[in-house]
Amino acid sequence: MSEMYWTVETVSAVDAEVAALLVALRARLLRLLEAVENVGLEALRTPHAKQIEG
């Protein structure tokens, strides 16, 4: 099975909102985005992601 690598991109409006977040919240968001890039969205579990069935 081949690994799938993810890239997270945002638009400038999102960048501005992220920059306006409190430092701790911004750091938490950036760690979550790094996790998506490193392991993929499917590997994340609750509370960060929830698989939808049906």
ModelCIF file with pLDDT and N, C-alpha, C, O atoms, coordinates in Angstrom:
data_MODEL
#
_entry.id   MODEL 
#
_entity.id                         1 
_entity.type                       polymer 
_entity.pdbx_number_of_molecules   1 
#
_entity_poly.entity_id                      1 
_entity_poly.type                           'polypeptide(L)' 
_entity_poly.nstd_linkage                   no 
_entity_poly.nstd_monomer                   no 
_entity_poly.pdbx_seq_one_letter_code       MSEMYWTVETVSAVDAEVAALLVALRARLLRLLEAVENVGLEALRTPHAKQIEG 
_entity_poly.pdbx_seq_one_letter_code_can   MSEMYWTVETVSAVDAEVAALLVALRARLLRLLEAVENVGLEALRTPHAKQIEG 
_entity_poly.pdbx_strand_id                 A 
#
loop_
_entity_poly_seq.entity_id 
_entity_poly_seq.num 
_entity_poly_seq.mon_id 
_entity_poly_seq.hetero 
1 1  MET n 
1 2  SER n 
1 3  GLU n 
1 4  MET n 
1 5  TYR n 
1 6  TRP n 
1 7  THR n 
1 8  VAL n 
1 9  GLU n 
1 10 THR n 
1 11 VAL n 
1 12 SER n 
1 13 ALA n 
1 14 VAL n 
1 15 ASP n 
1 16 ALA n 
1 17 GLU n 
1 18 VAL n 
1 19 ALA n 
1 20 ALA n 
1 21 LEU n 
1 22 LEU n 
1 23 VAL n 
1 24 ALA n 
1 25 LEU n 
1 26 ARG n 
1 27 ALA n 
1 28 ARG n 
1 29 LEU n 
1 30 LEU n 
1 31 ARG n 
1 32 LEU n 
1 33 LEU n 
1 34 GLU n 
1 35 ALA n 
1 36 VAL n 
1 37 GLU n 
1 38 ASN n 
1 39 VAL n 
1 40 GLY n 
1 41 LEU n 
1 42 GLU n 
1 43 ALA n 
1 44 LEU n 
1 45 ARG n 
1 46 THR n 
1 47 PRO n 
1 48 HIS n 
1 49 ALA n 
1 50 LYS n 
1 51 GLN n 
1 52 ILE n 
1 53 GLU n 
1 54 GLY n 
#
_struct_asym.id          A 
_struct_asym.entity_id   1 
#
loop_
_ma_qa_metric.id 
_ma_qa_metric.mode 
_ma_qa_metric.name 
_ma_qa_metric.software_group_id 
_ma_qa_metric.type 
1 global pLDDT . pLDDT 
2 local  pLDDT . pLDDT 
#
_ma_qa_metric_global.metric_id      1 
_ma_qa_metric_global.metric_value   85.78 
_ma_qa_metric_global.model_id       1 
_ma_qa_metric_global.ordinal_id     1 
#
loop_
_ma_qa_metric_local.label_asym_id 
_ma_qa_metric_local.label_comp_id 
_ma_qa_metric_local.label_seq_id 
_ma_qa_metric_local.metric_id 
_ma_qa_metric_local.metric_value 
_ma_qa_metric_local.model_id 
_ma_qa_metric_local.ordinal_id 
A MET 1  2 49.00 1 1  
A SER 2  2 54.00 1 2  
A GLU 3  2 65.00 1 3  
A MET 4  2 65.00 1 4  
A TYR 5  2 78.00 1 5  
A TRP 6  2 88.00 1 6  
A THR 7  2 91.00 1 7  
A VAL 8  2 90.00 1 8  
A GLU 9  2 91.00 1 9  
A THR 10 2 90.00 1 10 
A VAL 11 2 92.00 1 11 
A SER 12 2 91.00 1 12 
A ALA 13 2 92.00 1 13 
A VAL 14 2 92.00 1 14 
A ASP 15 2 93.00 1 15 
A ALA 16 2 93.00 1 16 
A GLU 17 2 94.00 1 17 
A VAL 18 2 94.00 1 18 
A ALA 19 2 94.00 1 19 
A ALA 20 2 95.00 1 20 
A LEU 21 2 96.00 1 21 
A LEU 22 2 97.00 1 22 
A VAL 23 2 96.00 1 23 
A ALA 24 2 97.00 1 24 
A LEU 25 2 96.00 1 25 
A ARG 26 2 96.00 1 26 
A ALA 27 2 96.00 1 27 
A ARG 28 2 93.00 1 28 
A LEU 29 2 93.00 1 29 
A LEU 30 2 93.00 1 30 
A ARG 31 2 93.00 1 31 
A LEU 32 2 90.00 1 32 
A LEU 33 2 91.00 1 33 
A GLU 34 2 91.00 1 34 
A ALA 35 2 90.00 1 35 
A VAL 36 2 89.00 1 36 
A GLU 37 2 91.00 1 37 
A ASN 38 2 90.00 1 38 
A VAL 39 2 88.00 1 39 
A GLY 40 2 85.00 1 40 
A LEU 41 2 82.00 1 41 
A GLU 42 2 80.00 1 42 
A ALA 43 2 81.00 1 43 
A LEU 44 2 81.00 1 44 
A ARG 45 2 80.00 1 45 
A THR 46 2 81.00 1 46 
A PRO 47 2 79.00 1 47 
A HIS 48 2 77.00 1 48 
A ALA 49 2 77.00 1 49 
A LYS 50 2 76.00 1 50 
A GLN 51 2 75.00 1 51 
A ILE 52 2 78.00 1 52 
A GLU 53 2 78.00 1 53 
A GLY 54 2 65.00 1 54 
#
loop_
_atom_site.group_PDB 
_atom_site.id 
_atom_site.type_symbol 
_atom_site.label_atom_id 
_atom_site.label_alt_id 
_atom_site.label_comp_id 
_atom_site.label_asym_id 
_atom_site.label_entity_id 
_atom_site.label_seq_id 
_atom_site.pdbx_PDB_ins_code 
_atom_site.Cartn_x 
_atom_site.Cartn_y 
_atom_site.Cartn_z 
_atom_site.occupancy 
_atom_site.B_iso_or_equiv 
_atom_site.pdbx_formal_charge 
_atom_site.auth_seq_id 
_atom_site.auth_comp_id 
_atom_site.auth_asym_id 
_atom_site.auth_atom_id 
_atom_site.pdbx_PDB_model_num 
ATOM 1   N N  . MET A 1 1  ? 0.856   -1.179 0.000  1.00 49.00 ? 1  MET A N  1 
ATOM 2   C CA . MET A 1 1  ? 0.000   0.000  0.000  1.00 49.00 ? 1  MET A CA 1 
ATOM 3   C C  . MET A 1 1  ? 0.901   1.240  0.000  1.00 49.00 ? 1  MET A C  1 
ATOM 4   O O  . MET A 1 1  ? 1.837   1.329  0.795  1.00 49.00 ? 1  MET A O  1 
ATOM 5   N N  . SER A 1 2  ? 0.623   2.176  -0.872 1.00 54.00 ? 2  SER A N  1 
ATOM 6   C CA . SER A 1 2  ? 1.433   3.393  -0.943 1.00 54.00 ? 2  SER A CA 1 
ATOM 7   C C  . SER A 1 2  ? 0.897   4.448  0.015  1.00 54.00 ? 2  SER A C  1 
ATOM 8   O O  . SER A 1 2  ? -0.300  4.518  0.292  1.00 54.00 ? 2  SER A O  1 
ATOM 9   N N  . GLU A 1 3  ? 1.820   5.266  0.511  1.00 65.00 ? 3  GLU A N  1 
ATOM 10  C CA . GLU A 1 3  ? 1.424   6.341  1.420  1.00 65.00 ? 3  GLU A CA 1 
ATOM 11  C C  . GLU A 1 3  ? 0.862   7.513  0.634  1.00 65.00 ? 3  GLU A C  1 
ATOM 12  O O  . GLU A 1 3  ? 1.354   7.841  -0.446 1.00 65.00 ? 3  GLU A O  1 
ATOM 13  N N  . MET A 1 4  ? -0.164  8.137  1.179  1.00 65.00 ? 4  MET A N  1 
ATOM 14  C CA . MET A 1 4  ? -0.726  9.330  0.569  1.00 65.00 ? 4  MET A CA 1 
ATOM 15  C C  . MET A 1 4  ? -0.327  10.518 1.426  1.00 65.00 ? 4  MET A C  1 
ATOM 16  O O  . MET A 1 4  ? -0.606  10.546 2.625  1.00 65.00 ? 4  MET A O  1 
ATOM 17  N N  . TYR A 1 5  ? 0.308   11.473 0.831  1.00 78.00 ? 5  TYR A N  1 
ATOM 18  C CA . TYR A 1 5  ? 0.703   12.670 1.561  1.00 78.00 ? 5  TYR A CA 1 
ATOM 19  C C  . TYR A 1 5  ? -0.308  13.776 1.295  1.00 78.00 ? 5  TYR A C  1 
ATOM 20  O O  . TYR A 1 5  ? -0.797  13.923 0.175  1.00 78.00 ? 5  TYR A O  1 
ATOM 21  N N  . TRP A 1 6  ? -0.614  14.536 2.309  1.00 88.00 ? 6  TRP A N  1 
ATOM 22  C CA . TRP A 1 6  ? -1.590  15.611 2.223  1.00 88.00 ? 6  TRP A CA 1 
ATOM 23  C C  . TRP A 1 6  ? -0.881  16.951 2.250  1.00 88.00 ? 6  TRP A C  1 
ATOM 24  O O  . TRP A 1 6  ? 0.192   17.092 2.835  1.00 88.00 ? 6  TRP A O  1 
ATOM 25  N N  . THR A 1 7  ? -1.493  17.924 1.613  1.00 91.00 ? 7  THR A N  1 
ATOM 26  C CA . THR A 1 7  ? -1.049  19.302 1.683  1.00 91.00 ? 7  THR A CA 1 
ATOM 27  C C  . THR A 1 7  ? -2.249  20.145 2.078  1.00 91.00 ? 7  THR A C  1 
ATOM 28  O O  . THR A 1 7  ? -3.307  20.063 1.454  1.00 91.00 ? 7  THR A O  1 
ATOM 29  N N  . VAL A 1 8  ? -2.083  20.949 3.107  1.00 90.00 ? 8  VAL A N  1 
ATOM 30  C CA . VAL A 1 8  ? -3.150  21.837 3.553  1.00 90.00 ? 8  VAL A CA 1 
ATOM 31  C C  . VAL A 1 8  ? -2.841  23.227 3.024  1.00 90.00 ? 8  VAL A C  1 
ATOM 32  O O  . VAL A 1 8  ? -1.774  23.777 3.296  1.00 90.00 ? 8  VAL A O  1 
ATOM 33  N N  . GLU A 1 9  ? -3.772  23.793 2.271  1.00 91.00 ? 9  GLU A N  1 
ATOM 34  C CA . GLU A 1 9  ? -3.621  25.145 1.745  1.00 91.00 ? 9  GLU A CA 1 
ATOM 35  C C  . GLU A 1 9  ? -4.806  25.982 2.205  1.00 91.00 ? 9  GLU A C  1 
ATOM 36  O O  . GLU A 1 9  ? -5.915  25.472 2.366  1.00 91.00 ? 9  GLU A O  1 
ATOM 37  N N  . THR A 1 10 ? -4.566  27.252 2.410  1.00 90.00 ? 10 THR A N  1 
ATOM 38  C CA . THR A 1 10 ? -5.642  28.159 2.812  1.00 90.00 ? 10 THR A CA 1 
ATOM 39  C C  . THR A 1 10 ? -5.634  29.385 1.913  1.00 90.00 ? 10 THR A C  1 
ATOM 40  O O  . THR A 1 10 ? -4.644  29.683 1.246  1.00 90.00 ? 10 THR A O  1 
ATOM 41  N N  . VAL A 1 11 ? -6.743  30.078 1.912  1.00 92.00 ? 11 VAL A N  1 
ATOM 42  C CA . VAL A 1 11 ? -6.843  31.347 1.190  1.00 92.00 ? 11 VAL A CA 1 
ATOM 43  C C  . VAL A 1 11 ? -6.509  32.481 2.148  1.00 92.00 ? 11 VAL A C  1 
ATOM 44  O O  . VAL A 1 11 ? -6.491  32.281 3.362  1.00 92.00 ? 11 VAL A O  1 
ATOM 45  N N  . SER A 1 12 ? -6.249  33.658 1.620  1.00 91.00 ? 12 SER A N  1 
ATOM 46  C CA . SER A 1 12 ? -5.802  34.778 2.456  1.00 91.00 ? 12 SER A CA 1 
ATOM 47  C C  . SER A 1 12 ? -6.809  35.144 3.548  1.00 91.00 ? 12 SER A C  1 
ATOM 48  O O  . SER A 1 12 ? -6.410  35.550 4.640  1.00 91.00 ? 12 SER A O  1 
ATOM 49  N N  . ALA A 1 13 ? -8.089  35.008 3.272  1.00 92.00 ? 13 ALA A N  1 
ATOM 50  C CA . ALA A 1 13 ? -9.090  35.321 4.300  1.00 92.00 ? 13 ALA A CA 1 
ATOM 51  C C  . ALA A 1 13 ? -8.938  34.391 5.502  1.00 92.00 ? 13 ALA A C  1 
ATOM 52  O O  . ALA A 1 13 ? -9.088  34.825 6.644  1.00 92.00 ? 13 ALA A O  1 
ATOM 53  N N  . VAL A 1 14 ? -8.643  33.120 5.251  1.00 92.00 ? 14 VAL A N  1 
ATOM 54  C CA . VAL A 1 14 ? -8.432  32.170 6.334  1.00 92.00 ? 14 VAL A CA 1 
ATOM 55  C C  . VAL A 1 14 ? -7.146  32.509 7.076  1.00 92.00 ? 14 VAL A C  1 
ATOM 56  O O  . VAL A 1 14 ? -7.105  32.459 8.306  1.00 92.00 ? 14 VAL A O  1 
ATOM 57  N N  . ASP A 1 15 ? -6.100  32.851 6.338  1.00 93.00 ? 15 ASP A N  1 
ATOM 58  C CA . ASP A 1 15 ? -4.829  33.224 6.966  1.00 93.00 ? 15 ASP A CA 1 
ATOM 59  C C  . ASP A 1 15 ? -5.021  34.383 7.940  1.00 93.00 ? 15 ASP A C  1 
ATOM 60  O O  . ASP A 1 15 ? -4.443  34.393 9.027  1.00 93.00 ? 15 ASP A O  1 
ATOM 61  N N  . ALA A 1 16 ? -5.833  35.354 7.545  1.00 93.00 ? 16 ALA A N  1 
ATOM 62  C CA . ALA A 1 16 ? -6.086  36.505 8.412  1.00 93.00 ? 16 ALA A CA 1 
ATOM 63  C C  . ALA A 1 16 ? -6.832  36.087 9.674  1.00 93.00 ? 16 ALA A C  1 
ATOM 64  O O  . ALA A 1 16 ? -6.533  36.584 10.760 1.00 93.00 ? 16 ALA A O  1 
ATOM 65  N N  . GLU A 1 17 ? -7.798  35.181 9.544  1.00 94.00 ? 17 GLU A N  1 
ATOM 66  C CA . GLU A 1 17 ? -8.539  34.722 10.715 1.00 94.00 ? 17 GLU A CA 1 
ATOM 67  C C  . GLU A 1 17 ? -7.650  33.911 11.646 1.00 94.00 ? 17 GLU A C  1 
ATOM 68  O O  . GLU A 1 17 ? -7.734  34.048 12.866 1.00 94.00 ? 17 GLU A O  1 
ATOM 69  N N  . VAL A 1 18 ? -6.798  33.068 11.073 1.00 94.00 ? 18 VAL A N  1 
ATOM 70  C CA . VAL A 1 18 ? -5.884  32.275 11.895 1.00 94.00 ? 18 VAL A CA 1 
ATOM 71  C C  . VAL A 1 18 ? -4.924  33.193 12.644 1.00 94.00 ? 18 VAL A C  1 
ATOM 72  O O  . VAL A 1 18 ? -4.644  32.977 13.823 1.00 94.00 ? 18 VAL A O  1 
ATOM 73  N N  . ALA A 1 19 ? -4.425  34.211 11.962 1.00 94.00 ? 19 ALA A N  1 
ATOM 74  C CA . ALA A 1 19 ? -3.497  35.151 12.597 1.00 94.00 ? 19 ALA A CA 1 
ATOM 75  C C  . ALA A 1 19 ? -4.162  35.903 13.753 1.00 94.00 ? 19 ALA A C  1 
ATOM 76  O O  . ALA A 1 19 ? -3.485  36.326 14.690 1.00 94.00 ? 19 ALA A O  1 
ATOM 77  N N  . ALA A 1 20 ? -5.480  36.069 13.687 1.00 95.00 ? 20 ALA A N  1 
ATOM 78  C CA . ALA A 1 20 ? -6.201  36.801 14.724 1.00 95.00 ? 20 ALA A CA 1 
ATOM 79  C C  . ALA A 1 20 ? -6.538  35.932 15.942 1.00 95.00 ? 20 ALA A C  1 
ATOM 80  O O  . ALA A 1 20 ? -7.000  36.449 16.959 1.00 95.00 ? 20 ALA A O  1 
ATOM 81  N N  . LEU A 1 21 ? -6.313  34.627 15.847 1.00 96.00 ? 21 LEU A N  1 
ATOM 82  C CA . LEU A 1 21 ? -6.622  33.733 16.960 1.00 96.00 ? 21 LEU A CA 1 
ATOM 83  C C  . LEU A 1 21 ? -5.661  33.963 18.125 1.00 96.00 ? 21 LEU A C  1 
ATOM 84  O O  . LEU A 1 21 ? -4.554  34.472 17.949 1.00 96.00 ? 21 LEU A O  1 
ATOM 85  N N  . LEU A 1 22 ? -6.106  33.577 19.310 1.00 97.00 ? 22 LEU A N  1 
ATOM 86  C CA . LEU A 1 22 ? -5.211  33.580 20.466 1.00 97.00 ? 22 LEU A CA 1 
ATOM 87  C C  . LEU A 1 22 ? -4.053  32.628 20.177 1.00 97.00 ? 22 LEU A C  1 
ATOM 88  O O  . LEU A 1 22 ? -4.214  31.643 19.458 1.00 97.00 ? 22 LEU A O  1 
ATOM 89  N N  . VAL A 1 23 ? -2.905  32.927 20.735 1.00 96.00 ? 23 VAL A N  1 
ATOM 90  C CA . VAL A 1 23 ? -1.690  32.157 20.440 1.00 96.00 ? 23 VAL A CA 1 
ATOM 91  C C  . VAL A 1 23 ? -1.893  30.662 20.696 1.00 96.00 ? 23 VAL A C  1 
ATOM 92  O O  . VAL A 1 23 ? -1.515  29.842 19.860 1.00 96.00 ? 23 VAL A O  1 
ATOM 93  N N  . ALA A 1 24 ? -2.474  30.300 21.820 1.00 97.00 ? 24 ALA A N  1 
ATOM 94  C CA . ALA A 1 24 ? -2.657  28.885 22.161 1.00 97.00 ? 24 ALA A CA 1 
ATOM 95  C C  . ALA A 1 24 ? -3.583  28.195 21.163 1.00 97.00 ? 24 ALA A C  1 
ATOM 96  O O  . ALA A 1 24 ? -3.324  27.061 20.759 1.00 97.00 ? 24 ALA A O  1 
ATOM 97  N N  . LEU A 1 25 ? -4.652  28.867 20.766 1.00 96.00 ? 25 LEU A N  1 
ATOM 98  C CA . LEU A 1 25 ? -5.593  28.283 19.812 1.00 96.00 ? 25 LEU A CA 1 
ATOM 99  C C  . LEU A 1 25 ? -4.950  28.152 18.434 1.00 96.00 ? 25 LEU A C  1 
ATOM 100 O O  . LEU A 1 25 ? -5.148  27.156 17.738 1.00 96.00 ? 25 LEU A O  1 
ATOM 101 N N  . ARG A 1 26 ? -4.189  29.152 18.055 1.00 96.00 ? 26 ARG A N  1 
ATOM 102 C CA . ARG A 1 26 ? -3.489  29.104 16.764 1.00 96.00 ? 26 ARG A CA 1 
ATOM 103 C C  . ARG A 1 26 ? -2.481  27.953 16.747 1.00 96.00 ? 26 ARG A C  1 
ATOM 104 O O  . ARG A 1 26 ? -2.364  27.246 15.746 1.00 96.00 ? 26 ARG A O  1 
ATOM 105 N N  . ALA A 1 27 ? -1.762  27.765 17.840 1.00 96.00 ? 27 ALA A N  1 
ATOM 106 C CA . ALA A 1 27 ? -0.795  26.675 17.925 1.00 96.00 ? 27 ALA A CA 1 
ATOM 107 C C  . ALA A 1 27 ? -1.493  25.321 17.830 1.00 96.00 ? 27 ALA A C  1 
ATOM 108 O O  . ALA A 1 27 ? -0.998  24.410 17.165 1.00 96.00 ? 27 ALA A O  1 
ATOM 109 N N  . ARG A 1 28 ? -2.630  25.189 18.486 1.00 93.00 ? 28 ARG A N  1 
ATOM 110 C CA . ARG A 1 28 ? -3.394  23.936 18.438 1.00 93.00 ? 28 ARG A CA 1 
ATOM 111 C C  . ARG A 1 28 ? -3.869  23.646 17.018 1.00 93.00 ? 28 ARG A C  1 
ATOM 112 O O  . ARG A 1 28 ? -3.792  22.510 16.551 1.00 93.00 ? 28 ARG A O  1 
ATOM 113 N N  . LEU A 1 29 ? -4.356  24.670 16.339 1.00 93.00 ? 29 LEU A N  1 
ATOM 114 C CA . LEU A 1 29 ? -4.809  24.509 14.957 1.00 93.00 ? 29 LEU A CA 1 
ATOM 115 C C  . LEU A 1 29 ? -3.653  24.103 14.046 1.00 93.00 ? 29 LEU A C  1 
ATOM 116 O O  . LEU A 1 29 ? -3.802  23.212 13.211 1.00 93.00 ? 29 LEU A O  1 
ATOM 117 N N  . LEU A 1 30 ? -2.513  24.749 14.205 1.00 93.00 ? 30 LEU A N  1 
ATOM 118 C CA . LEU A 1 30 ? -1.363  24.438 13.362 1.00 93.00 ? 30 LEU A CA 1 
ATOM 119 C C  . LEU A 1 30 ? -0.857  23.014 13.610 1.00 93.00 ? 30 LEU A C  1 
ATOM 120 O O  . LEU A 1 30 ? -0.441  22.339 12.669 1.00 93.00 ? 30 LEU A O  1 
ATOM 121 N N  . ARG A 1 31 ? -0.886  22.547 14.870 1.00 93.00 ? 31 ARG A N  1 
ATOM 122 C CA . ARG A 1 31 ? -0.510  21.157 15.155 1.00 93.00 ? 31 ARG A CA 1 
ATOM 123 C C  . ARG A 1 31 ? -1.477  20.182 14.487 1.00 93.00 ? 31 ARG A C  1 
ATOM 124 O O  . ARG A 1 31 ? -1.054  19.149 13.967 1.00 93.00 ? 31 ARG A O  1 
ATOM 125 N N  . LEU A 1 32 ? -2.760  20.501 14.498 1.00 90.00 ? 32 LEU A N  1 
ATOM 126 C CA . LEU A 1 32 ? -3.762  19.645 13.861 1.00 90.00 ? 32 LEU A CA 1 
ATOM 127 C C  . LEU A 1 32 ? -3.542  19.605 12.349 1.00 90.00 ? 32 LEU A C  1 
ATOM 128 O O  . LEU A 1 32 ? -3.623  18.539 11.738 1.00 90.00 ? 32 LEU A O  1 
ATOM 129 N N  . LEU A 1 33 ? -3.267  20.754 11.750 1.00 91.00 ? 33 LEU A N  1 
ATOM 130 C CA . LEU A 1 33 ? -3.013  20.787 10.305 1.00 91.00 ? 33 LEU A CA 1 
ATOM 131 C C  . LEU A 1 33 ? -1.749  20.009 9.952  1.00 91.00 ? 33 LEU A C  1 
ATOM 132 O O  . LEU A 1 33 ? -1.703  19.344 8.917  1.00 91.00 ? 33 LEU A O  1 
ATOM 133 N N  . GLU A 1 34 ? -0.734  20.085 10.789 1.00 91.00 ? 34 GLU A N  1 
ATOM 134 C CA . GLU A 1 34 ? 0.482   19.300 10.568 1.00 91.00 ? 34 GLU A CA 1 
ATOM 135 C C  . GLU A 1 34 ? 0.183   17.807 10.666 1.00 91.00 ? 34 GLU A C  1 
ATOM 136 O O  . GLU A 1 34 ? 0.749   17.009 9.919  1.00 91.00 ? 34 GLU A O  1 
ATOM 137 N N  . ALA A 1 35 ? -0.699  17.433 11.578 1.00 90.00 ? 35 ALA A N  1 
ATOM 138 C CA . ALA A 1 35 ? -1.079  16.020 11.703 1.00 90.00 ? 35 ALA A CA 1 
ATOM 139 C C  . ALA A 1 35 ? -1.777  15.550 10.433 1.00 90.00 ? 35 ALA A C  1 
ATOM 140 O O  . ALA A 1 35 ? -1.524  14.441 9.963  1.00 90.00 ? 35 ALA A O  1 
ATOM 141 N N  . VAL A 1 36 ? -2.646  16.374 9.878  1.00 89.00 ? 36 VAL A N  1 
ATOM 142 C CA . VAL A 1 36 ? -3.321  16.027 8.622  1.00 89.00 ? 36 VAL A CA 1 
ATOM 143 C C  . VAL A 1 36 ? -2.288  15.818 7.526  1.00 89.00 ? 36 VAL A C  1 
ATOM 144 O O  . VAL A 1 36 ? -2.378  14.856 6.763  1.00 89.00 ? 36 VAL A O  1 
ATOM 145 N N  . GLU A 1 37 ? -1.309  16.710 7.440  1.00 91.00 ? 37 GLU A N  1 
ATOM 146 C CA . GLU A 1 37 ? -0.288  16.586 6.410  1.00 91.00 ? 37 GLU A CA 1 
ATOM 147 C C  . GLU A 1 37 ? 0.584   15.348 6.612  1.00 91.00 ? 37 GLU A C  1 
ATOM 148 O O  . GLU A 1 37 ? 1.004   14.723 5.638  1.00 91.00 ? 37 GLU A O  1 
ATOM 149 N N  . ASN A 1 38 ? 0.856   14.991 7.857  1.00 90.00 ? 38 ASN A N  1 
ATOM 150 C CA . ASN A 1 38 ? 1.774   13.887 8.139  1.00 90.00 ? 38 ASN A CA 1 
ATOM 151 C C  . ASN A 1 38 ? 1.126   12.510 8.080  1.00 90.00 ? 38 ASN A C  1 
ATOM 152 O O  . ASN A 1 38 ? 1.745   11.561 7.597  1.00 90.00 ? 38 ASN A O  1 
ATOM 153 N N  . VAL A 1 39 ? -0.099  12.383 8.559  1.00 88.00 ? 39 VAL A N  1 
ATOM 154 C CA . VAL A 1 39 ? -0.728  11.056 8.621  1.00 88.00 ? 39 VAL A CA 1 
ATOM 155 C C  . VAL A 1 39 ? -1.968  10.927 7.759  1.00 88.00 ? 39 VAL A C  1 
ATOM 156 O O  . VAL A 1 39 ? -2.458  9.817  7.550  1.00 88.00 ? 39 VAL A O  1 
ATOM 157 N N  . GLY A 1 40 ? -2.484  12.035 7.255  1.00 85.00 ? 40 GLY A N  1 
ATOM 158 C CA . GLY A 1 40 ? -3.684  11.993 6.418  1.00 85.00 ? 40 GLY A CA 1 
ATOM 159 C C  . GLY A 1 40 ? -4.943  12.176 7.233  1.00 85.00 ? 40 GLY A C  1 
ATOM 160 O O  . GLY A 1 40 ? -4.968  11.910 8.435  1.00 85.00 ? 40 GLY A O  1 
ATOM 161 N N  . LEU A 1 41 ? -5.969  12.626 6.580  1.00 82.00 ? 41 LEU A N  1 
ATOM 162 C CA . LEU A 1 41 ? -7.235  12.912 7.249  1.00 82.00 ? 41 LEU A CA 1 
ATOM 163 C C  . LEU A 1 41 ? -7.897  11.645 7.784  1.00 82.00 ? 41 LEU A C  1 
ATOM 164 O O  . LEU A 1 41 ? -8.515  11.670 8.849  1.00 82.00 ? 41 LEU A O  1 
ATOM 165 N N  . GLU A 1 42 ? -7.771  10.540 7.051  1.00 80.00 ? 42 GLU A N  1 
ATOM 166 C CA . GLU A 1 42 ? -8.416  9.299  7.468  1.00 80.00 ? 42 GLU A CA 1 
ATOM 167 C C  . GLU A 1 42 ? -7.853  8.751  8.766  1.00 80.00 ? 42 GLU A C  1 
ATOM 168 O O  . GLU A 1 42 ? -8.550  8.025  9.475  1.00 80.00 ? 42 GLU A O  1 
ATOM 169 N N  . ALA A 1 43 ? -6.600  9.078  9.100  1.00 81.00 ? 43 ALA A N  1 
ATOM 170 C CA . ALA A 1 43 ? -5.964  8.556  10.308 1.00 81.00 ? 43 ALA A CA 1 
ATOM 171 C C  . ALA A 1 43 ? -6.390  9.314  11.560 1.00 81.00 ? 43 ALA A C  1 
ATOM 172 O O  . ALA A 1 43 ? -6.199  8.813  12.668 1.00 81.00 ? 43 ALA A O  1 
ATOM 173 N N  . LEU A 1 44 ? -6.955  10.492 11.414 1.00 81.00 ? 44 LEU A N  1 
ATOM 174 C CA . LEU A 1 44 ? -7.380  11.266 12.584 1.00 81.00 ? 44 LEU A CA 1 
ATOM 175 C C  . LEU A 1 44 ? -8.677  10.693 13.132 1.00 81.00 ? 44 LEU A C  1 
ATOM 176 O O  . LEU A 1 44 ? -9.525  10.206 12.385 1.00 81.00 ? 44 LEU A O  1 
ATOM 177 N N  . ARG A 1 45 ? -8.810  10.760 14.417 1.00 80.00 ? 45 ARG A N  1 
ATOM 178 C CA . ARG A 1 45 ? -9.999  10.238 15.086 1.00 80.00 ? 45 ARG A CA 1 
ATOM 179 C C  . ARG A 1 45 ? -10.627 11.327 15.947 1.00 80.00 ? 45 ARG A C  1 
ATOM 180 O O  . ARG A 1 45 ? -10.106 12.438 16.048 1.00 80.00 ? 45 ARG A O  1 
ATOM 181 N N  . THR A 1 46 ? -11.742 10.994 16.558 1.00 81.00 ? 46 THR A N  1 
ATOM 182 C CA . THR A 1 46 ? -12.448 11.901 17.447 1.00 81.00 ? 46 THR A CA 1 
ATOM 183 C C  . THR A 1 46 ? -11.496 12.367 18.537 1.00 81.00 ? 46 THR A C  1 
ATOM 184 O O  . THR A 1 46 ? -10.767 11.532 19.072 1.00 81.00 ? 46 THR A O  1 
ATOM 185 N N  . PRO A 1 47 ? -11.453 13.600 18.890 1.00 79.00 ? 47 PRO A N  1 
ATOM 186 C CA . PRO A 1 47 ? -12.382 14.671 18.589 1.00 79.00 ? 47 PRO A CA 1 
ATOM 187 C C  . PRO A 1 47 ? -11.989 15.482 17.350 1.00 79.00 ? 47 PRO A C  1 
ATOM 188 O O  . PRO A 1 47 ? -12.684 16.436 17.002 1.00 79.00 ? 47 PRO A O  1 
ATOM 189 N N  . HIS A 1 48 ? -10.899 15.127 16.684 1.00 77.00 ? 48 HIS A N  1 
ATOM 190 C CA . HIS A 1 48 ? -10.419 15.936 15.565 1.00 77.00 ? 48 HIS A CA 1 
ATOM 191 C C  . HIS A 1 48 ? -11.158 15.667 14.270 1.00 77.00 ? 48 HIS A C  1 
ATOM 192 O O  . HIS A 1 48 ? -11.328 16.572 13.453 1.00 77.00 ? 48 HIS A O  1 
ATOM 193 N N  . ALA A 1 49 ? -11.592 14.451 14.076 1.00 77.00 ? 49 ALA A N  1 
ATOM 194 C CA . ALA A 1 49 ? -12.318 14.090 12.855 1.00 77.00 ? 49 ALA A CA 1 
ATOM 195 C C  . ALA A 1 49 ? -13.275 12.957 13.195 1.00 77.00 ? 49 ALA A C  1 
ATOM 196 O O  . ALA A 1 49 ? -13.005 12.139 14.075 1.00 77.00 ? 49 ALA A O  1 
ATOM 197 N N  . LYS A 1 50 ? -14.363 12.924 12.504 1.00 76.00 ? 50 LYS A N  1 
ATOM 198 C CA . LYS A 1 50 ? -15.331 11.871 12.718 1.00 76.00 ? 50 LYS A CA 1 
ATOM 199 C C  . LYS A 1 50 ? -15.698 11.282 11.366 1.00 76.00 ? 50 LYS A C  1 
ATOM 200 O O  . LYS A 1 50 ? -16.099 12.003 10.453 1.00 76.00 ? 50 LYS A O  1 
ATOM 201 N N  . GLN A 1 51 ? -15.559 9.979  11.244 1.00 75.00 ? 51 GLN A N  1 
ATOM 202 C CA . GLN A 1 51 ? -15.874 9.306  9.989  1.00 75.00 ? 51 GLN A CA 1 
ATOM 203 C C  . GLN A 1 51 ? -17.394 9.294  9.796  1.00 75.00 ? 51 GLN A C  1 
ATOM 204 O O  . GLN A 1 51 ? -18.151 9.009  10.724 1.00 75.00 ? 51 GLN A O  1 
ATOM 205 N N  . ILE A 1 52 ? -17.811 9.602  8.596  1.00 78.00 ? 52 ILE A N  1 
ATOM 206 C CA . ILE A 1 52 ? -19.249 9.612  8.270  1.00 78.00 ? 52 ILE A CA 1 
ATOM 207 C C  . ILE A 1 52 ? -19.563 8.363  7.465  1.00 78.00 ? 52 ILE A C  1 
ATOM 208 O O  . ILE A 1 52 ? -18.896 8.059  6.476  1.00 78.00 ? 52 ILE A O  1 
ATOM 209 N N  . GLU A 1 53 ? -20.562 7.662  7.893  1.00 78.00 ? 53 GLU A N  1 
ATOM 210 C CA . GLU A 1 53 ? -20.999 6.459  7.174  1.00 78.00 ? 53 GLU A CA 1 
ATOM 211 C C  . GLU A 1 53 ? -22.385 6.681  6.616  1.00 78.00 ? 53 GLU A C  1 
ATOM 212 O O  . GLU A 1 53 ? -23.231 7.328  7.233  1.00 78.00 ? 53 GLU A O  1 
ATOM 213 N N  . GLY A 1 54 ? -22.601 6.126  5.426  1.00 65.00 ? 54 GLY A N  1 
ATOM 214 C CA . GLY A 1 54 ? -23.935 6.197  4.811  1.00 65.00 ? 54 GLY A CA 1 
ATOM 215 C C  . GLY A 1 54 ? -24.215 7.472  4.237  1.00 65.00 ? 54 GLY A C  1 
ATOM 216 O O  . GLY A 1 54 ? -25.297 7.676  3.687  1.00 65.00 ? 54 GLY A O  1 
#
